């Protein structure tokens, strides 16, 4: 990680993963070309789970090259650090133009990148648990119908898990005084 001053803990990375709406799984295809796809993913312990159709490009890639990276993006915000009056003052002094880059034309963000290996989930109990976790994350208000849906659905999907080998987390965030919170600083 180039910006070590923005590196966050593994625990922070797990928080980003758990609240992210999706993760982008990146892999190398059969032609040695990069291939990435956004997927609905849920974490359980040191594993990430997602489902797919029984066949398709990613299914074939996983069979030949199970090593993947998964990128997750948490909260993103364009901060309002400087007032209109402060911006007007900065505009009068070109030597202060760098402040515009660091405090106006910037984005607060949080992200996590996982490195791991894909494995097909073959154990029926683990597969059922994983699909239930996915449904609880994405359709919690519809869980009354889960058992009925899963009777027919479980046979027509592949379930995969990514065993997490590494999590790298990063964040850019400003405090209430407009100073960047570096080196894992939370307040």
C-alpha positions as CSV (number, residue, x, y, z in Angstrom):
1,X,0.0,0.0,0.0
2,X,1.6,3.3,-1.1
3,X,-0.3,5.5,1.3
4,X,0.6,3.9,4.6
5,X,-0.7,6.9,6.4
6,X,-4.3,5.9,5.3
7,X,-3.9,2.2,6.1
8,X,-6.5,0.9,8.6
9,X,-6.7,-2.2,10.7
10,X,-8.1,-5.6,9.6
11,X,-11.0,-5.0,11.9
12,X,-11.8,-1.8,10.0
13,X,-11.6,-3.8,6.8
14,X,-14.1,-6.3,8.1
15,X,-16.5,-3.5,9.0
16,X,-16.3,-2.2,5.4
17,X,-16.9,-5.7,4.0
18,X,-19.9,-6.2,6.2
19,X,-21.6,-3.0,5.3
20,X,-20.7,-2.9,1.6
21,X,-23.6,-3.4,-0.8
22,X,-21.4,-5.5,-3.1
23,X,-17.8,-6.6,-3.8
24,X,-16.0,-6.7,-7.1
25,X,-14.3,-10.0,-7.6
26,X,-11.3,-9.7,-9.8
27,X,-9.6,-12.7,-11.5
28,X,-7.6,-13.8,-14.5
29,X,-9.5,-15.5,-17.3
30,X,-8.5,-18.3,-19.6
31,X,-6.9,-15.9,-22.0
32,X,-4.7,-14.4,-19.2
33,X,-7.0,-11.3,-19.3
34,X,-8.3,-9.5,-16.2
35,X,-12.0,-10.1,-15.5
36,X,-13.9,-8.4,-12.7
37,X,-17.5,-8.7,-11.7
38,X,-19.6,-7.1,-8.9
39,X,-21.3,-9.7,-6.7
40,X,-23.6,-9.8,-3.7
41,X,-21.3,-11.1,-1.0
42,X,-21.7,-11.9,2.7
43,X,-19.0,-12.6,5.2
44,X,-19.1,-15.4,7.9
45,X,-15.9,-15.5,10.0
46,X,-12.9,-15.8,7.7
47,X,-15.0,-16.7,4.6
48,X,-16.9,-14.7,2.0
49,X,-19.8,-16.3,0.3
50,X,-21.7,-15.7,-2.9
51,X,-23.8,-17.7,-5.4
52,X,-23.8,-18.0,-9.1
53,X,-25.5,-19.8,-11.9
54,X,-24.4,-23.4,-12.6
55,X,-22.4,-22.4,-15.6
56,X,-20.8,-19.3,-17.0
57,X,-17.5,-17.5,-17.5
58,X,-16.7,-17.0,-13.8
59,X,-17.5,-20.6,-13.1
60,X,-15.0,-21.8,-15.7
61,X,-12.4,-19.3,-14.5
62,X,-12.7,-20.5,-10.9
63,X,-12.1,-24.1,-12.0
64,X,-8.8,-23.1,-13.6
65,X,-7.6,-20.3,-11.4
66,X,-9.1,-19.9,-8.0
67,X,-7.0,-17.0,-6.8
68,X,-9.0,-13.8,-6.6
69,X,-9.0,-10.3,-5.2
70,X,-12.2,-8.7,-4.0
71,X,-12.6,-4.9,-3.6
72,X,-15.2,-3.5,-1.3
73,X,-16.2,0.2,-1.0
74,X,-17.8,1.6,2.1
75,X,-18.9,5.1,2.8
76,X,-17.9,7.7,0.1
77,X,-18.4,11.5,0.6
78,X,-17.2,14.7,-0.9
79,X,-16.4,16.8,2.2
80,X,-17.5,20.4,2.7
81,X,-14.5,21.6,4.6
82,X,-14.0,25.2,3.5
83,X,-16.7,27.9,3.6
84,X,-17.3,30.2,0.5
85,X,-15.5,33.0,2.3
86,X,-12.4,30.8,2.9
87,X,-12.5,29.7,-0.8
88,X,-12.6,33.3,-1.9
89,X,-9.6,34.1,0.3
90,X,-7.6,31.2,-1.1
91,X,-8.4,32.3,-4.7
92,X,-6.7,35.6,-3.9
93,X,-3.3,33.9,-3.2
94,X,-2.1,31.4,-5.9
95,X,0.5,30.0,-3.5
96,X,-2.5,28.5,-1.5
97,X,-3.9,26.7,-4.5
98,X,-2.7,23.3,-3.2
99,X,-5.3,23.7,-0.4
100,X,-8.0,23.4,-3.1
101,X,-6.7,20.0,-4.2
102,X,-6.4,18.6,-0.7
103,X,-9.6,20.1,0.8
104,X,-12.0,20.8,-2.0
105,X,-11.3,18.5,-4.9
106,X,-11.1,15.4,-2.9
107,X,-13.2,12.5,-1.7
108,X,-13.5,10.8,1.7
109,X,-13.7,7.0,1.3
110,X,-13.2,3.7,3.0
111,X,-12.3,0.5,1.2
112,X,-11.1,-3.0,1.8
113,X,-9.4,-5.4,-0.5
114,X,-9.3,-9.2,0.2
115,X,-7.0,-11.7,-1.3
116,X,-8.0,-15.3,-1.2
117,X,-8.9,-18.5,-3.0
118,X,-12.3,-19.6,-4.3
119,X,-13.7,-23.0,-3.3
120,X,-17.0,-24.5,-4.4
121,X,-19.3,-25.2,-1.4
122,X,-20.4,-28.8,-1.8
123,X,-21.6,-29.5,1.8
124,X,-25.4,-29.1,1.8
125,X,-25.5,-27.6,5.3
126,X,-22.8,-25.1,4.6
127,X,-24.4,-24.2,1.3
128,X,-27.8,-23.7,3.1
129,X,-26.2,-21.6,5.8
130,X,-24.4,-19.4,3.2
131,X,-27.5,-18.8,1.1
132,X,-29.5,-18.0,4.3
133,X,-26.8,-15.5,5.3
134,X,-27.0,-13.8,1.9
135,X,-30.8,-13.6,2.1
136,X,-30.6,-12.2,5.6
137,X,-28.3,-9.5,4.4
138,X,-30.1,-8.6,1.2
139,X,-33.8,-9.5,1.8
140,X,-34.2,-9.5,5.6
141,X,-37.9,-8.5,5.4
142,X,-38.7,-11.6,3.2
143,X,-37.2,-14.3,5.4
144,X,-40.6,-15.8,6.2
145,X,-40.6,-17.2,2.6
146,X,-37.0,-18.4,2.7
147,X,-37.7,-22.1,3.4
148,X,-40.2,-22.4,0.6
149,X,-37.9,-20.6,-1.9
150,X,-34.8,-22.6,-1.0
151,X,-36.5,-26.0,-1.7
152,X,-36.4,-25.3,-5.4
153,X,-33.5,-22.8,-5.5
154,X,-30.7,-24.6,-3.8
155,X,-30.4,-27.2,-6.7
156,X,-30.0,-24.5,-9.4
157,X,-27.2,-22.5,-8.0
158,X,-23.5,-22.8,-7.3
159,X,-22.3,-21.6,-3.9
160,X,-18.8,-20.4,-3.5
161,X,-16.6,-19.3,-0.6
162,X,-13.5,-17.3,-0.6
163,X,-11.2,-18.2,2.2
164,X,-9.6,-14.9,3.2
165,X,-5.8,-14.9,3.1
166,X,-5.4,-11.2,3.6
167,X,-7.4,-8.0,4.2
168,X,-6.0,-4.6,3.4
169,X,-8.1,-1.6,4.4
170,X,-7.7,2.1,3.6
171,X,-9.5,5.3,4.5
172,X,-9.4,9.0,3.8
173,X,-11.5,11.0,6.3
174,X,-11.4,14.6,7.7
175,X,-12.2,15.6,11.3
176,X,-14.5,18.5,12.3
177,X,-11.5,20.9,12.1
178,X,-10.9,19.9,8.4
179,X,-7.7,17.9,9.1
180,X,-7.2,14.5,7.6
181,X,-7.4,11.7,10.2
182,X,-4.3,9.6,9.4
183,X,-2.7,6.4,10.8
184,X,-5.9,4.8,11.9
185,X,-7.2,7.8,13.9
186,X,-10.9,7.3,14.5
187,X,-11.8,10.6,16.3
